[in-house]
Amino acid sequence: MAGYECVRVSEKLDFDTFEFQFENLHYATERHRTYVIFDVKPQSAGGRSRRLWGYIINNPNVCHAELILMSMIDRHLESNPGVYAMTWYMSWSPCANCSSKLNPWLKNLLEEQGHTLMMHFSRIYDRDREGDHRGLRGLKHVSNSFRMGVVGRAEVEECLAEYVEASRRTLTWLDTTESMAAKMRRKLFCILVRCAGMRESGSSYTKSCVSTCTAANFNLYVANTKISCCNSDLCNVSGSPRSVASIVVAMTMTLIGSAVCF
């Protein structure tokens, strides 16, 4: 598949690139490429399974990073059969097209083959706002073995320890990571429950958007604790809609510092 020149296997990302590309800004200017740090780990020792890790940069004129990685993982699993736990750290969330390709691929990979995947992203890509948001909503129920969430401080520190040539350097934005991640989690939460106050077109995101929870059941994972909610619980308490921001803040206060994953 075209695009393998953008793949670095068993190679760490340089610190300056990580610092620039993975900063979780709401408006990230000049960051036009997607970086994906990946780790495909065997769930058990022995056999023919073998770890695959490194990073990928998308090639905008040829192929997006997610599609390159999907093809690469397929080839790896064919040559190295086994059951794997996979983790992706992405600078941007998948676009609408990538989400549409990921959906059936993940169903086969996770449900049929028994692997797991945790996807973290620093920023939410929404150039095609309606399509990109719809794509993320399509992914949220793809499999019980799939989780996606926002890169927070814990994930940043994991990257620095395992996948970045950090050389004991300190990120200029490390101390603000969690506060920025909290805002990004609220935005992701609103997208996934399709809040009434979040417009599908236009450029603004309403912090106080109110959930109308179109799905009958929506499963939220906070620090691996499953919280099931429905219209009456999440969206309407005593007849008054609750703001998504207040819900997330309450959950965050309950489990301080935990990542919100869907």
N, C-alpha and C positions, 0 to 999 in steps of 0.2 A: 504493500500500500504506500502511496506517495506520502511524504511527510516524515519519514523516519530520520531524516537529518535533523529534525527538531527534538529527538529523543536522546536523553542521557541516562544510561542504565548504570546502576551502582556508582553514581556520581552525585556529590552534593551540590546544591545551588549556592552560588556565591552570595555573600552577606549583603552587599550593596543592592543587588538585584532583588533579593527577598525584601529588604527594607522598603524599597520603592514600590514594588509590584503588589505586595500583600498588605499594605496599609489599608485599614478598613474605613476609608473616607466615604462620605455620602456622595460627593462629587469628586471623582478621581480623574483629573485631567491628565492627558498624555499617557495613560495606561491603556493602550489599545490592543494589547495581546493578553491571552489567557495563559497563565502558568499553572500546571498541575503537578504537585509533588505526590507521588504514589508509592504505596507499599503493599505488596501482595504476599502475605505471610502464610505458610502452611499451618493449619490448625493442629497438626500432630507431627511428631518426628518420624523419620523413617520413610520407607517407600521411595517413590520417584519424585515426590514434591520438592520444590526448590523455591526459595524466596526470590522475588523480583521487586526491585525498588529503584527509584531515581526521580527524574522530573521530565516534563514535556512542555514545550512551548508551541502554541498553535501556529499554524502557517495559514494566515488569512486568505491567501490566494489559492491554496490547495485543499486544506482540511483543518477542521477545528481540533483542538487538543483532545477533547473527550472521544472523538471518533477514532483518532490515532491510537489512543490508549485502549479503547475497546478491542480494536483489531489486534493490538499487541498482546493483550491479556488472553484473547482467544488462542493465539499461536502458542503462548506460554503454557496454557492449560492442556493443550493438545500434546505438547512435548513432555510436560511434567504433571501427569495426572495426580490428583489429590483434592483435598478440601481446604479452601483458603479463606482467611479473614483479610479483607481488603480495606484500605483507608486512602482516601483522596483528600488532599488539601489544595483548594483551588483559589486563585485570585479573583475569579468571577464565577457566579453561578451559571449553569448551562443556559444557552439560548433556547428559543422555541424549537428550532430544528434539531438541536442536539438532544433535548428532552424527548422529542418524538422518537428518536433513534434509540435512546437509552431505555425507554420504557419496555419494549419487547425483549431487548437484550438482557435487561436486569431480571425480568420474569424468568427467562430461561436459565440465566446464570445462577440466580438465587433459589428459585423454587424448584427447578428441575435438577440442578447440579449440587445444591446444598451449600453454596458459599455465602458469605456475608459481606456487606459493603457499608462503610460509614463515609459519607461525603460532607466535608466542611468547606465553606466558601467565605472569603473575606468580604466580598461585595455582591450585591444582587444586580445582575445584568437585566436591564429592561429597556433596551433601545426600541424594540417592538413590544411596548408595554403589555398590551392585551395578550399577544401570543406568548411572550416569555412568561408571564404570570400563569397563564393557562397550562403551560408546560410544566411548571413547578407543581401546580396542583395535581397534574396527572401523575407525577412521580411519587407523591406523598403516600399513596396506597399501593404502590407497585408490589411490595412484599414485606412481610414481617421481619425479614432479614436485611432490610434496607433502612438506613437512617440518614437524614440530612440535617445540617444545622450550620450555624454561623461560627466562623473562627473567633474564638475568644482568647484570653491570655493563656489558658492552659494549652490550647492547640498551638499557639505561637511558640510557647516554651518547648513543646514537643518537637516542633520543626527545628528550632535552634539547637536542640540537643542531638537530634538524630539526622537531619537532612540538610542542614545549612552549614557552610564553612564560616562559623561564627567567630572562632578564635577569641572567645571571651569578650567580644564587643557587645555593646548595649544598644538596642534599638532606640532611636530618638522618640518614638511614639509608644513604647512599651507601656508606660504608666497610664496612657489614655485608651489603651486597647479595649478594656472591659466596658468602659462607658460608651464607646463607639459601638461595640458589639451589641450592647443592650438595645441601642436604637435600631440596629440592623435586625435584631431578633423580633422587635415589635413590628417592623416592616414585613418581615417574612411571615410572621403570625397572621397579619392582616391579609396578605396575599393568599395564604393557604385556606383561610376560612372565608375568603371573599367578602371582606367587610363592606357594609353599605356606604361607609364614609370614605372608602378608598376608590378613587376614580380609575377606570381602566384605560382612560386616554388622558393626555395632558401630561404636564411635567411635575405636578405637585403631589406630595404624600402628606396626608392629614394624620397627625399624631393621635388625635382624639377620635380616630375612626371607630365606628361602632359595628360590632360583629352581628351578622344576621345568620351565620352558620347554616349554609344551605345543605350541608350533609347531615344525615340523620345521626351519625356518630363520628366524632373526630378524636383521634388518640394523640395526646400530647405527652412527650417524654421529657422529664426534667431529672437530670442525673440518674437516668435509667429507671425512674419511677413512672409508671404509666398512669396517666390521669384521663379517664374517659369522660367526655362531656357531650351534651346534646343541646338542643335549642333552649329548653327550659333552664338548664343549669348555667351554660356559658353566656347565652345571649339575652336572657330575660330573667331577672330576679325580682319578684313581687311586681311584675308588670313594667319594670323600668330597665331599658337596655343598659348593659354595663360596657364601659369603654374597654377595648382590648388592652390599652396601655395600663389601666388599673389592674386588670387580670394578671398581666405579665409581671407587673411590679409586685403584686401580692405573692405570686409564685416565687419570684426572685428573693423576696424577703424570707420566704419559708425555707428555701434552699439556697443560701447565699453563695454566690460564686459558681453555681452549677451552670452547665451549658443547657440550652433549650434545643432539643432535637426533635425532628418530626419524622 
